[in-house]
């Protein structure tokens, strides 16, 4: 397997939005995550992410990173986690042009390292559309196991019919 290029992770900023749109605003990326949004909705979602949780009452913390190739600084994707109730719900999106090169794997390992710094986080969770095989493969490759959908903790990303994966933070 070829060595993946070095990646750079920076907290999401307003000025990343156009480059993120160039990388991610496509049918392939949104096939299993709600369908292709308009460009306005794409931008609005990132603004929503930048603004943070709507109310402090839920105790949520959102972290969101832009991923770049270190050498060229090209934006290739984004990583996010919603931390609440001693768990983190994670998500990842990459430019389809660069799928199958291990960048999402590299990013996920990096995100795990970030989440280990949150001492109150005990478990990691991801929800995926049942046909999102790339996402499921990525999660299974990195120690996640399928979770039964009965008796799940509160997961804000869960929609009925989703497959759910979990692992410990360690
Ligand atoms: C889900 C998603 C991030 C997976 O991306 P990906 O490119 O398949 O994942 P990786 O970067 O880990 O690449 C894995 C593949 O690259 C191969 N690979 C090549 N070089 C590699 C390397 N150095 N390290 C690891 N894997 C490597 C692996 O063997 C694997 O191939 P396989 O799928 O044939 O087994 C991507 O499909 C995506 O952005 N989808 C749209 C958004 C989405 O649905 N997100 C999930 C819900 S939030």
Backbone and ligand atoms as CSV (ligand in chain L), in Angstrom:
chain,resi,resn,atom,element,x,y,z
A,1,UNK,N,N,0.851,-1.199,0.000
A,1,UNK,CA,C,0.000,0.000,0.000
A,1,UNK,C,C,0.891,1.255,0.000
A,2,UNK,N,N,0.659,2.227,-0.910
A,2,UNK,CA,C,1.536,3.406,-0.948
A,2,UNK,C,C,1.412,4.236,0.331
A,3,UNK,N,N,2.500,4.920,0.686
A,3,UNK,CA,C,2.464,5.821,1.857
A,3,UNK,C,C,1.582,7.013,1.509
A,4,UNK,N,N,0.643,7.353,2.389
A,4,UNK,CA,C,-0.214,8.512,2.131
A,4,UNK,C,C,0.582,9.794,2.372
A,5,UNK,N,N,0.240,10.845,1.607
A,5,UNK,CA,C,0.922,12.138,1.773
A,5,UNK,C,C,0.583,12.735,3.131
A,6,UNK,N,N,1.412,13.687,3.544
A,6,UNK,CA,C,1.160,14.339,4.841
A,6,UNK,C,C,-0.028,15.283,4.750
A,7,UNK,N,N,-0.797,15.282,5.808
A,7,UNK,CA,C,-1.994,16.128,5.857
A,7,UNK,C,C,-1.872,17.179,6.955
A,8,UNK,N,N,-2.563,18.272,6.728
A,8,UNK,CA,C,-2.560,19.399,7.664
A,8,UNK,C,C,-4.002,19.618,8.126
A,9,UNK,N,N,-4.196,19.764,9.425
A,9,UNK,CA,C,-5.546,19.921,9.985
A,9,UNK,C,C,-5.624,21.275,10.676
A,10,UNK,N,N,-6.591,22.091,10.288
A,10,UNK,CA,C,-6.746,23.397,10.933
A,10,UNK,C,C,-8.215,23.589,11.312
A,11,UNK,N,N,-8.464,24.273,12.433
A,11,UNK,CA,C,-9.863,24.516,12.793
A,11,UNK,C,C,-10.583,25.226,11.635
A,12,UNK,N,N,-11.821,24.807,11.385
A,12,UNK,CA,C,-12.613,25.409,10.303
A,12,UNK,C,C,-12.674,26.927,10.460
A,13,UNK,N,N,-12.440,27.620,9.333
A,13,UNK,CA,C,-12.558,29.087,9.333
A,13,UNK,C,C,-13.435,29.503,8.164
A,14,UNK,N,N,-14.036,30.669,8.316
A,14,UNK,CA,C,-14.894,31.246,7.272
A,14,UNK,C,C,-14.185,31.236,5.906
A,15,UNK,N,N,-12.895,31.576,5.924
A,15,UNK,CA,C,-12.183,31.704,4.646
A,15,UNK,C,C,-11.929,30.355,3.966
A,16,UNK,N,N,-12.226,29.240,4.653
A,16,UNK,CA,C,-12.050,27.913,4.032
A,16,UNK,C,C,-13.237,27.536,3.150
A,17,UNK,N,N,-14.334,28.276,3.267
A,17,UNK,CA,C,-15.597,27.787,2.695
A,17,UNK,C,C,-15.532,27.567,1.178
A,18,UNK,N,N,-14.952,28.516,0.441
A,18,UNK,CA,C,-14.910,28.336,-1.018
A,18,UNK,C,C,-14.080,27.119,-1.407
A,19,UNK,N,N,-12.959,26.945,-0.724
A,19,UNK,CA,C,-12.107,25.793,-1.043
A,19,UNK,C,C,-12.785,24.483,-0.646
A,20,UNK,N,N,-13.516,24.518,0.474
A,20,UNK,CA,C,-14.262,23.319,0.875
A,20,UNK,C,C,-15.345,23.003,-0.154
A,21,UNK,N,N,-15.979,24.035,-0.680
A,21,UNK,CA,C,-17.020,23.812,-1.690
A,21,UNK,C,C,-16.401,23.190,-2.937
A,22,UNK,N,N,-15.238,23.666,-3.313
A,22,UNK,CA,C,-14.568,23.112,-4.498
A,22,UNK,C,C,-14.302,21.611,-4.295
A,23,UNK,N,N,-13.928,21.237,-3.061
A,23,UNK,CA,C,-13.583,19.837,-2.778
A,23,UNK,C,C,-14.812,18.962,-2.548
A,24,UNK,N,N,-15.828,19.529,-1.920
A,24,UNK,CA,C,-16.879,18.667,-1.353
A,24,UNK,C,C,-18.289,18.879,-1.897
A,25,UNK,N,N,-18.506,19.982,-2.605
A,25,UNK,CA,C,-19.884,20.250,-3.034
A,25,UNK,C,C,-20.165,19.442,-4.303
A,26,UNK,N,N,-20.437,18.129,-4.099
A,26,UNK,CA,C,-20.650,17.258,-5.251
A,26,UNK,C,C,-21.630,16.147,-4.906
A,27,UNK,N,N,-22.239,15.620,-5.972
A,27,UNK,CA,C,-23.230,14.537,-5.814
A,27,UNK,C,C,-22.620,13.346,-5.088
A,28,UNK,N,N,-21.379,12.995,-5.427
A,28,UNK,CA,C,-20.765,11.788,-4.850
A,28,UNK,C,C,-20.615,11.924,-3.340
A,29,UNK,N,N,-20.207,13.091,-2.890
A,29,UNK,CA,C,-20.014,13.290,-1.445
A,29,UNK,C,C,-21.345,13.184,-0.712
A,30,UNK,N,N,-22.396,13.734,-1.306
A,30,UNK,CA,C,-23.685,13.815,-0.601
A,30,UNK,C,C,-24.631,12.647,-0.895
A,31,UNK,N,N,-24.145,11.670,-1.688
A,31,UNK,CA,C,-25.023,10.553,-2.074
A,31,UNK,C,C,-25.695,9.902,-0.865
A,32,UNK,N,N,-24.926,9.700,0.216
A,32,UNK,CA,C,-25.475,8.996,1.385
A,32,UNK,C,C,-25.629,9.907,2.600
A,33,UNK,N,N,-25.468,11.189,2.407
A,33,UNK,CA,C,-25.618,12.074,3.566
A,33,UNK,C,C,-26.634,13.179,3.258
A,34,UNK,N,N,-27.766,12.723,2.773
A,34,UNK,CA,C,-28.877,13.659,2.651
A,34,UNK,C,C,-29.117,14.201,1.269
A,35,UNK,N,N,-28.246,13.859,0.290
A,35,UNK,CA,C,-28.445,14.357,-1.070
A,35,UNK,C,C,-27.771,15.696,-1.265
A,36,UNK,N,N,-27.492,15.997,-2.530
A,36,UNK,CA,C,-26.733,17.201,-2.908
A,36,UNK,C,C,-27.452,18.480,-2.461
A,37,UNK,N,N,-26.824,19.265,-1.582
A,37,UNK,CA,C,-27.450,20.535,-1.186
A,37,UNK,C,C,-27.177,21.621,-2.233
A,38,UNK,N,N,-27.957,22.699,-2.201
A,38,UNK,CA,C,-27.614,23.861,-3.035
A,38,UNK,C,C,-26.313,24.441,-2.482
A,39,UNK,N,N,-25.650,25.275,-3.254
A,39,UNK,CA,C,-24.421,25.902,-2.752
A,39,UNK,C,C,-24.743,26.775,-1.526
A,40,UNK,N,N,-25.923,27.425,-1.561
A,40,UNK,CA,C,-26.302,28.271,-0.415
A,40,UNK,C,C,-26.463,27.420,0.847
A,41,UNK,N,N,-27.086,26.245,0.702
A,41,UNK,CA,C,-27.260,25.371,1.864
A,41,UNK,C,C,-25.926,24.804,2.335
A,42,UNK,N,N,-25.056,24.523,1.386
A,42,UNK,CA,C,-23.709,24.030,1.738
A,42,UNK,C,C,-23.002,25.077,2.613
A,43,UNK,N,N,-23.042,26.327,2.150
A,43,UNK,CA,C,-22.393,27.419,2.901
A,43,UNK,C,C,-23.054,27.589,4.266
A,44,UNK,N,N,-24.369,27.492,4.261
A,44,UNK,CA,C,-25.100,27.714,5.513
A,44,UNK,C,C,-24.731,26.652,6.545
A,45,UNK,N,N,-24.539,25.410,6.074
A,45,UNK,CA,C,-24.178,24.332,6.990
A,45,UNK,C,C,-22.817,24.620,7.640
A,46,UNK,N,N,-21.884,25.151,6.830
A,46,UNK,CA,C,-20.564,25.465,7.391
A,46,UNK,C,C,-20.662,26.652,8.362
A,47,UNK,N,N,-21.493,27.610,8.053
A,47,UNK,CA,C,-21.690,28.731,8.981
A,47,UNK,C,C,-22.280,28.244,10.303
A,48,UNK,N,N,-23.183,27.305,10.186
A,48,UNK,CA,C,-23.820,26.688,11.348
A,48,UNK,C,C,-22.741,26.004,12.201
A,49,UNK,N,N,-21.853,25.288,11.528
A,49,UNK,CA,C,-20.744,24.605,12.208
A,49,UNK,C,C,-19.841,25.608,12.912
A,50,UNK,N,N,-19.563,26.725,12.220
A,50,UNK,CA,C,-18.699,27.764,12.797
A,50,UNK,C,C,-19.349,28.425,14.008
A,51,UNK,N,N,-20.661,28.546,13.958
A,51,UNK,CA,C,-21.375,29.235,15.050
A,51,UNK,C,C,-21.408,28.398,16.317
A,52,UNK,N,N,-21.311,27.072,16.172
A,52,UNK,CA,C,-21.327,26.195,17.348
A,52,UNK,C,C,-22.732,25.829,17.764
A,53,UNK,N,N,-22.833,25.020,18.828
A,53,UNK,CA,C,-24.141,24.508,19.241
A,53,UNK,C,C,-25.121,25.640,19.536
A,54,UNK,N,N,-26.395,25.421,19.224
A,54,UNK,CA,C,-27.388,26.479,19.381
A,54,UNK,C,C,-27.593,26.925,20.818
A,55,UNK,N,N,-27.424,26.010,21.741
A,55,UNK,CA,C,-27.675,26.387,23.130
A,55,UNK,C,C,-26.682,25.664,24.017
A,56,UNK,N,N,-26.184,26.369,25.012
A,56,UNK,CA,C,-25.247,25.745,25.936
A,56,UNK,C,C,-25.959,24.705,26.815
A,57,UNK,N,N,-27.303,24.778,26.819
A,57,UNK,CA,C,-28.070,23.912,27.718
A,57,UNK,C,C,-27.844,22.429,27.443
A,58,UNK,N,N,-27.567,22.061,26.171
A,58,UNK,CA,C,-27.413,20.643,25.844
A,58,UNK,C,C,-26.014,20.145,26.219
A,59,UNK,N,N,-25.098,21.057,26.544
A,59,UNK,CA,C,-23.735,20.657,26.907
A,59,UNK,C,C,-22.926,20.168,25.717
A,60,UNK,N,N,-23.380,20.458,24.478
A,60,UNK,CA,C,-22.637,19.992,23.307
A,60,UNK,C,C,-21.416,20.875,23.049
A,61,UNK,N,N,-20.343,20.258,22.545
A,61,UNK,CA,C,-19.205,21.007,22.001
A,61,UNK,C,C,-18.943,20.480,20.598
A,62,UNK,N,N,-18.809,21.397,19.666
A,62,UNK,CA,C,-18.562,20.980,18.278
A,62,UNK,C,C,-17.124,21.303,17.922
A,63,UNK,N,N,-16.436,20.318,17.342
A,63,UNK,CA,C,-15.112,20.631,16.807
A,63,UNK,C,C,-15.126,20.293,15.318
A,64,UNK,N,N,-14.469,21.137,14.552
A,64,UNK,CA,C,-14.568,21.018,13.108
A,64,UNK,C,C,-13.240,21.424,12.479
A,65,UNK,N,N,-12.692,20.566,11.650
A,65,UNK,CA,C,-11.377,20.827,11.050
A,65,UNK,C,C,-11.421,20.735,9.538
A,66,UNK,N,N,-10.621,21.581,8.916
A,66,UNK,CA,C,-10.396,21.511,7.476
A,66,UNK,C,C,-9.123,20.703,7.269
A,67,UNK,N,N,-9.157,19.806,6.279
A,67,UNK,CA,C,-7.992,18.953,6.005
A,67,UNK,C,C,-7.361,19.381,4.677
A,68,UNK,N,N,-6.048,19.579,4.699
A,68,UNK,CA,C,-5.306,19.971,3.492
A,68,UNK,C,C,-4.145,19.024,3.235
A,69,UNK,N,N,-3.730,18.932,1.980
A,69,UNK,CA,C,-2.456,18.289,1.673
A,69,UNK,C,C,-1.371,19.257,2.126
A,70,UNK,N,N,-0.424,18.776,2.927
A,70,UNK,CA,C,0.572,19.690,3.493
A,70,UNK,C,C,1.382,20.379,2.392
A,71,UNK,N,N,1.774,19.607,1.405
A,71,UNK,CA,C,2.694,20.161,0.406
A,71,UNK,C,C,2.065,21.264,-0.446
A,72,UNK,N,N,0.869,20.986,-0.987
A,72,UNK,CA,C,0.244,21.948,-1.909
A,72,UNK,C,C,-0.731,22.891,-1.207
A,73,UNK,N,N,-1.104,22.546,0.042
A,73,UNK,CA,C,-2.135,23.282,0.807
A,73,UNK,C,C,-3.532,23.124,0.207
A,74,UNK,N,N,-3.697,22.216,-0.745
A,74,UNK,CA,C,-5.038,21.983,-1.318
A,74,UNK,C,C,-5.979,21.447,-0.242
A,75,UNK,N,N,-7.173,22.041,-0.154
A,75,UNK,CA,C,-8.191,21.543,0.775
A,75,UNK,C,C,-8.761,20.246,0.204
A,76,UNK,N,N,-8.741,19.177,1.022
A,76,UNK,CA,C,-9.243,17.889,0.509
A,76,UNK,C,C,-10.442,17.364,1.298
A,77,UNK,N,N,-10.720,17.939,2.463
A,77,UNK,CA,C,-11.854,17.405,3.200
A,77,UNK,C,C,-12.073,18.083,4.526
A,78,UNK,N,N,-12.979,17.498,5.291
A,78,UNK,CA,C,-13.234,18.031,6.628
A,78,UNK,C,C,-13.576,16.919,7.599
A,79,UNK,N,N,-13.308,17.233,8.866
A,79,UNK,CA,C,-13.548,16.295,9.954
A,79,UNK,C,C,-14.340,17.032,11.003
A,80,UNK,N,N,-15.286,16.344,11.631
A,80,UNK,CA,C,-15.973,17.012,12.724
A,80,UNK,C,C,-16.382,16.033,13.808
A,81,UNK,N,N,-16.597,16.585,14.977
A,81,UNK,CA,C,-17.085,15.778,16.098
A,81,UNK,C,C,-18.011,16.639,16.944
A,82,UNK,N,N,-19.076,16.005,17.393
A,82,UNK,CA,C,-20.007,16.639,18.329
A,82,UNK,C,C,-19.853,15.895,19.659
A,83,UNK,N,N,-19.374,16.614,20.660
A,83,UNK,CA,C,-19.085,15.999,21.961
A,83,UNK,C,C,-20.216,16.328,22.936
A,84,UNK,N,N,-20.764,15.292,23.539
A,84,UNK,CA,C,-21.845,15.496,24.524
A,84,UNK,C,C,-22.050,14.196,25.297
A,85,UNK,N,N,-22.561,14.287,26.463
A,85,UNK,CA,C,-22.919,13.090,27.253
A,85,UNK,C,C,-21.809,12.036,27.283
A,86,UNK,N,N,-20.561,12.462,27.461
A,86,UNK,CA,C,-19.406,11.556,27.578
A,86,UNK,C,C,-19.119,10.753,26.310
A,87,UNK,N,N,-19.602,11.252,25.161
A,87,UNK,CA,C,-19.283,10.559,23.901
A,87,UNK,C,C,-19.019,11.611,22.824
A,88,UNK,N,N,-18.459,11.133,21.704
A,88,UNK,CA,C,-18.252,12.020,20.545
A,88,UNK,C,C,-18.859,11.358,19.318
A,89,UNK,N,N,-19.672,12.128,18.602
A,89,UNK,CA,C,-20.203,11.668,17.312
A,89,UNK,C,C,-19.303,12.269,16.240
A,90,UNK,N,N,-18.729,11.409,15.403
A,90,UNK,CA,C,-17.755,11.900,14.430
A,90,UNK,C,C,-18.320,11.853,13.013
A,91,UNK,N,N,-17.721,12.669,12.129
A,91,UNK,CA,C,-18.089,12.642,10.712
A,91,UNK,C,C,-16.882,13.062,9.883
A,92,UNK,N,N,-16.861,12.604,8.619
A,92,UNK,CA,C,-15.713,12.886,7.747
A,92,UNK,C,C,-16.204,12.980,6.311
A,93,UNK,N,N,-15.672,13.922,5.563
A,93,UNK,CA,C,-16.033,14.103,4.153
A,93,UNK,C,C,-14.758,14.455,3.387
A,94,UNK,N,N,-14.529,13.762,2.279
A,94,UNK,CA,C,-13.333,14.027,1.468
A,94,UNK,C,C,-13.697,14.180,0.000
A,95,UNK,N,N,-12.814,14.868,-0.722
A,95,UNK,CA,C,-12.979,15.066,-2.155
A,95,UNK,C,C,-12.933,13.712,-2.872
A,96,UNK,N,N,-13.997,13.338,-3.610
A,96,UNK,CA,C,-14.050,12.033,-4.277
A,96,UNK,C,C,-12.861,11.773,-5.202
A,97,UNK,N,N,-12.298,12.829,-5.753
A,97,UNK,CA,C,-11.130,12.682,-6.624
A,97,UNK,C,C,-9.982,12.000,-5.889
A,98,UNK,N,N,-9.994,12.095,-4.553
A,98,UNK,CA,C,-8.880,11.572,-3.760
A,98,UNK,C,C,-9.286,10.396,-2.870
A,99,UNK,N,N,-10.446,9.824,-3.127
A,99,UNK,CA,C,-10.838,8.649,-2.346
A,99,UNK,C,C,-9.923,7.483,-2.687
A,100,UNK,N,N,-9.810,6.553,-1.727
A,100,UNK,CA,C,-9.042,5.324,-1.969
A,100,UNK,C,C,-7.549,5.500,-1.836
A,101,UNK,N,N,-7.125,6.562,-1.177
A,101,UNK,CA,C,-5.678,6.788,-1.012
A,101,UNK,C,C,-5.246,6.770,0.446
A,102,UNK,N,N,-6.206,6.510,1.346
A,102,UNK,CA,C,-5.838,6.446,2.761
A,102,UNK,C,C,-5.910,7.781,3.490
A,103,UNK,N,N,-6.342,8.845,2.818
A,103,UNK,CA,C,-6.408,10.150,3.504
A,103,UNK,C,C,-7.472,10.146,4.607
A,104,UNK,N,N,-8.603,9.492,4.329
A,104,UNK,CA,C,-9.657,9.456,5.354
A,104,UNK,C,C,-9.193,8.635,6.555
A,105,UNK,N,N,-8.432,7.576,6.283
A,105,UNK,CA,C,-7.881,6.764,7.384
A,105,UNK,C,C,-6.937,7.610,8.229
A,106,UNK,N,N,-6.054,8.307,7.544
A,106,UNK,CA,C,-5.096,9.160,8.255
A,106,UNK,C,C,-5.825,10.201,9.107
A,107,UNK,N,N,-6.845,10.798,8.507
A,107,UNK,CA,C,-7.608,11.836,9.210
A,107,UNK,C,C,-8.327,11.286,10.428
A,108,UNK,N,N,-8.858,10.082,10.282
A,108,UNK,CA,C,-9.612,9.496,11.397
A,108,UNK,C,C,-8.667,9.206,12.567
A,109,UNK,N,N,-7.482,8.689,12.251
A,109,UNK,CA,C,-6.506,8.421,13.324
A,109,UNK,C,C,-6.139,9.730,14.030
A,110,UNK,N,N,-5.981,10.784,13.253
A,110,UNK,CA,C,-5.640,12.082,13.838
A,110,UNK,C,C,-6.783,12.578,14.735
A,111,UNK,N,N,-8.017,12.418,14.248
A,111,UNK,CA,C,-9.180,12.860,15.035
A,111,UNK,C,C,-9.266,12.073,16.346
A,112,UNK,N,N,-8.979,10.781,16.286
A,112,UNK,CA,C,-8.971,9.982,17.523
A,112,UNK,C,C,-7.999,10.594,18.533
A,113,UNK,N,N,-6.827,10.999,18.050
A,113,UNK,CA,C,-5.828,11.614,18.937
A,113,UNK,C,C,-6.370,12.894,19.568
A,114,UNK,N,N,-7.046,13.706,18.771
A,114,UNK,CA,C,-7.647,14.942,19.308
A,114,UNK,C,C,-8.670,14.618,20.389
A,115,UNK,N,N,-9.484,13.616,20.115
A,115,UNK,CA,C,-10.588,13.306,21.035
A,115,UNK,C,C,-10.090,12.683,22.335
A,116,UNK,N,N,-8.897,12.080,22.294
A,116,UNK,CA,C,-8.329,11.541,23.540
A,116,UNK,C,C,-8.008,12.664,24.533
A,117,UNK,N,N,-7.863,13.893,24.019
A,117,UNK,CA,C,-7.585,15.045,24.898
A,117,UNK,C,C,-8.821,15.468,25.698
A,118,UNK,N,N,-9.980,15.040,25.263
A,118,UNK,CA,C,-11.223,15.386,25.982
A,118,UNK,C,C,-11.472,14.268,26.991
A,119,UNK,N,N,-11.058,14.541,28.237
A,119,UNK,CA,C,-11.037,13.464,29.227
A,119,UNK,C,C,-12.424,12.934,29.565
A,120,UNK,N,N,-13.449,13.732,29.290
A,120,UNK,CA,C,-14.802,13.250,29.594
A,120,UNK,C,C,-15.371,12.359,28.481
A,121,UNK,N,N,-14.679,12.268,27.350
A,121,UNK,CA,C,-15.199,11.452,26.238
A,121,UNK,C,C,-14.760,10.001,26.430
A,122,UNK,N,N,-15.736,9.103,26.533
A,122,UNK,CA,C,-15.414,7.684,26.766
A,122,UNK,C,C,-15.588,6.832,25.520
A,123,UNK,N,N,-16.484,7.248,24.621
A,123,UNK,CA,C,-16.720,6.408,23.440
A,123,UNK,C,C,-16.941,7.282,22.209
A,124,UNK,N,N,-16.646,6.700,21.039
A,124,UNK,CA,C,-16.799,7.384,19.757
A,124,UNK,C,C,-17.920,6.688,18.986
A,125,UNK,N,N,-18.705,7.493,18.283
A,125,UNK,CA,C,-19.865,6.964,17.562
A,125,UNK,C,C,-19.928,7.560,16.161
A,126,UNK,N,N,-20.396,6.750,15.212
A,126,UNK,CA,C,-20.628,7.258,13.855
A,126,UNK,C,C,-21.887,6.606,13.322
A,127,UNK,N,N,-22.686,7.389,12.621
A,127,UNK,CA,C,-23.906,6.861,12.018
A,127,UNK,C,C,-23.747,6.976,10.505
A,128,UNK,N,N,-24.131,5.919,9.798
A,128,UNK,CA,C,-23.988,5.974,8.337
A,128,UNK,C,C,-25.232,5.392,7.668
A,129,UNK,N,N,-25.483,5.883,6.462
A,129,UNK,CA,C,-26.543,5.298,5.626
A,129,UNK,C,C,-26.153,3.836,5.378
A,130,UNK,N,N,-27.132,2.902,5.392
A,130,UNK,CA,C,-26.788,1.485,5.245
A,130,UNK,C,C,-26.017,1.148,3.964
A,131,UNK,N,N,-26.156,1.965,2.925
A,131,UNK,CA,C,-25.437,1.654,1.677
A,131,UNK,C,C,-24.087,2.374,1.577
A,132,UNK,N,N,-23.718,3.092,2.599
A,132,UNK,CA,C,-22.452,3.853,2.542
A,132,UNK,C,C,-21.285,2.934,2.920
A,133,UNK,N,N,-20.911,2.096,1.940
A,133,UNK,CA,C,-19.920,1.062,2.238
A,133,UNK,C,C,-18.527,1.613,2.492
A,134,UNK,N,N,-18.170,2.682,1.808
A,134,UNK,CA,C,-16.835,3.266,2.033
A,134,UNK,C,C,-16.704,3.744,3.468
A,135,UNK,N,N,-17.766,4.365,3.941
A,135,UNK,CA,C,-17.750,4.872,5.307
A,135,UNK,C,C,-17.688,3.708,6.305
A,136,UNK,N,N,-18.505,2.678,6.073
A,136,UNK,CA,C,-18.501,1.519,6.971
A,136,UNK,C,C,-17.133,0.844,6.967
A,137,UNK,N,N,-16.523,0.690,5.776
A,137,UNK,CA,C,-15.197,0.038,5.700
A,137,UNK,C,C,-14.172,0.827,6.492
A,138,UNK,N,N,-14.227,2.146,6.331
A,138,UNK,CA,C,-13.270,3.009,7.045
A,138,UNK,C,C,-13.405,2.793,8.558
A,139,UNK,N,N,-14.647,2.794,9.021
A,139,UNK,CA,C,-14.879,2.654,10.465
A,139,UNK,C,C,-14.441,1.273,10.962
A,140,UNK,N,N,-14.798,0.234,10.228
A,140,UNK,CA,C,-14.446,-1.130,10.659
A,140,UNK,C,C,-12.933,-1.315,10.666
A,141,UNK,N,N,-12.261,-0.673,9.689
A,141,UNK,CA,C,-10.792,-0.767,9.614
A,141,UNK,C,C,-10.124,-0.119,10.821
A,142,UNK,N,N,-10.850,0.761,11.494
A,142,UNK,CA,C,-10.243,1.508,12.603
A,142,UNK,C,C,-10.898,1.195,13.945
A,143,UNK,N,N,-11.333,-0.054,14.084
A,143,UNK,CA,C,-11.723,-0.546,15.406
A,143,UNK,C,C,-13.151,-0.289,15.822
A,144,UNK,N,N,-13.943,0.286,14.929
A,144,UNK,CA,C,-15.356,0.486,15.275
A,144,UNK,C,C,-16.087,-0.841,15.079
A,145,UNK,N,N,-17.112,-1.048,15.888
A,145,UNK,CA,C,-17.945,-2.249,15.723
A,145,UNK,C,C,-19.390,-1.792,15.546
A,146,UNK,N,N,-20.173,-2.591,14.812
A,146,UNK,CA,C,-21.584,-2.219,14.643
A,146,UNK,C,C,-22.297,-2.246,15.987
A,147,UNK,N,N,-23.168,-1.269,16.207
A,147,UNK,CA,C,-23.930,-1.212,17.468
A,147,UNK,C,C,-25.394,-1.537,17.165
A,148,UNK,N,N,-26.012,-2.277,18.084
A,148,UNK,CA,C,-27.448,-2.556,17.925
A,148,UNK,C,C,-28.196,-1.237,18.070
A,149,UNK,N,N,-29.221,-1.048,17.270
A,149,UNK,CA,C,-29.896,0.252,17.318
A,149,UNK,C,C,-30.926,0.346,18.450
A,150,UNK,N,N,-31.181,-0.797,19.133
A,150,UNK,CA,C,-32.015,-0.687,20.333
A,150,UNK,C,C,-31.106,-0.249,21.475
A,151,UNK,N,N,-31.601,0.680,22.271
A,151,UNK,CA,C,-30.847,1.089,23.455
A,151,UNK,C,C,-29.635,1.951,23.153
A,152,UNK,N,N,-29.641,2.671,22.035
A,152,UNK,CA,C,-28.528,3.578,21.729
A,152,UNK,C,C,-28.542,4.758,22.698
A,153,UNK,N,N,-27.361,5.357,22.947
A,153,UNK,CA,C,-27.390,6.632,23.664
A,153,UNK,C,C,-28.000,7.701,22.749
A,154,UNK,N,N,-28.223,8.885,23.275
A,154,UNK,CA,C,-28.700,9.981,22.426
A,154,UNK,C,C,-27.623,10.273,21.384
A,155,UNK,N,N,-27.996,10.167,20.094
A,155,UNK,CA,C,-27.060,10.478,18.994
A,155,UNK,C,C,-27.760,11.469,18.071
A,156,UNK,N,N,-27.261,12.699,18.021
A,156,UNK,CA,C,-27.950,13.736,17.237
A,156,UNK,C,C,-27.858,13.474,15.732
A,157,UNK,N,N,-26.852,12.663,15.319
A,157,UNK,CA,C,-26.703,12.399,13.881
A,157,UNK,C,C,-27.527,11.193,13.422
A,158,UNK,N,N,-28.165,10.507,14.353
A,158,UNK,CA,C,-28.879,9.268,13.988
A,158,UNK,C,C,-30.217,9.546,13.326
A,159,UNK,N,N,-30.421,8.855,12.197
A,159,UNK,CA,C,-31.748,8.869,11.561
A,159,UNK,C,C,-32.184,7.427,11.417
A,160,UNK,N,N,-33.471,7.174,11.587
A,160,UNK,CA,C,-33.994,5.802,11.514
A,160,UNK,C,C,-33.456,5.070,10.294
A,161,UNK,N,N,-32.988,3.831,10.486
A,161,UNK,CA,C,-32.455,3.043,9.364
A,161,UNK,C,C,-30.942,3.136,9.237
A,162,UNK,N,N,-30.334,4.128,9.873
A,162,UNK,CA,C,-28.866,4.258,9.806
A,162,UNK,C,C,-28.189,3.045,10.427
A,163,UNK,N,N,-26.985,2.755,9.959
A,163,UNK,CA,C,-26.108,1.833,10.674
A,163,UNK,C,C,-25.289,2.659,11.660
A,164,UNK,N,N,-25.054,2.077,12.815
A,164,UNK,CA,C,-24.342,2.806,13.872
A,164,UNK,C,C,-23.090,2.018,14.238
A,165,UNK,N,N,-21.983,2.741,14.406
A,165,UNK,CA,C,-20.704,2.119,14.752
A,165,UNK,C,C,-20.137,2.823,15.987
A,166,UNK,N,N,-19.437,2.039,16.803
A,166,UNK,CA,C,-18.850,2.642,18.006
A,166,UNK,C,C,-17.520,1.975,18.362
A,167,UNK,N,N,-16.703,2.712,19.088
A,167,UNK,CA,C,-15.466,2.166,19.659
A,167,UNK,C,C,-15.103,2.992,20.883
A,168,UNK,N,N,-14.167,2.474,21.651
A,168,UNK,CA,C,-13.730,3.267,22.797
A,168,UNK,C,C,-12.725,4.312,22.300
A,169,UNK,N,N,-12.420,5.266,23.135
A,169,UNK,CA,C,-11.495,6.333,22.723
A,169,UNK,C,C,-10.061,5.820,22.708
A,170,UNK,N,N,-9.759,4.899,23.608
A,170,UNK,CA,C,-8.360,4.446,23.768
A,170,UNK,C,C,-7.839,3.781,22.505
L,1,LIG,C1,C,-16.316,7.823,3.629
L,1,LIG,C2,C,-15.055,8.369,2.964
L,1,LIG,C3,C,-14.439,9.444,3.837
L,1,LIG,C4,C,-14.076,7.204,2.795
L,1,LIG,O1,O,-12.968,7.643,2.031
L,1,LIG,P1,P,-11.913,6.613,1.431
L,1,LIG,O2,O,-11.063,7.368,0.487
L,1,LIG,O3,O,-12.630,5.385,0.950
L,1,LIG,O4,O,-11.109,6.173,2.728
L,1,LIG,P2,P,-9.547,6.009,2.867
L,1,LIG,O5,O,-8.872,7.293,2.657
L,1,LIG,O6,O,-9.291,5.353,4.181
L,1,LIG,O7,O,-9.164,5.043,1.708
L,1,LIG,C5,C,-9.411,3.690,1.897
L,1,LIG,C6,C,-8.979,2.933,0.657
L,1,LIG,O8,O,-7.723,3.408,0.231
L,1,LIG,C7,C,-6.790,2.326,0.187
L,1,LIG,N1,N,-5.483,2.906,0.523
L,1,LIG,C8,C,-4.555,3.244,-0.410
L,1,LIG,N2,N,-3.467,3.732,0.214
L,1,LIG,C9,C,-3.702,3.713,1.542
L,1,LIG,C10,C,-2.949,4.080,2.681
L,1,LIG,N3,N,-1.723,4.568,2.592
L,1,LIG,N4,N,-3.529,3.960,3.917
L,1,LIG,C11,C,-4.779,3.444,4.053
L,1,LIG,N5,N,-5.539,3.055,2.990
L,1,LIG,C12,C,-4.996,3.188,1.752
L,1,LIG,C13,C,-7.332,1.313,1.161
L,1,LIG,O9,O,-6.887,0.009,0.877
L,1,LIG,C14,C,-8.809,1.460,0.944
L,1,LIG,O10,O,-9.171,0.811,-0.244
L,1,LIG,P3,P,-10.494,-0.103,-0.291
L,1,LIG,O11,O,-11.647,0.864,-0.012
L,1,LIG,O12,O,-10.487,-0.637,-1.672
L,1,LIG,O13,O,-10.323,-1.110,0.795
L,1,LIG,C15,C,-15.388,8.970,1.581
L,1,LIG,O14,O,-15.980,7.983,0.776
L,1,LIG,C16,C,-16.302,10.193,1.634
L,1,LIG,O15,O,-15.851,11.319,1.830
L,1,LIG,N6,N,-17.621,9.967,1.410
L,1,LIG,C17,C,-18.593,11.056,1.344
L,1,LIG,C18,C,-18.960,11.608,2.700
L,1,LIG,C19,C,-19.515,10.542,3.597
L,1,LIG,O16,O,-20.357,9.750,3.194
L,1,LIG,N7,N,-19.018,10.530,4.832
L,1,LIG,C20,C,-19.426,9.536,5.810
L,1,LIG,C21,C,-20.553,9.938,6.674
L,1,LIG,S1,S,-20.149,11.318,7.684
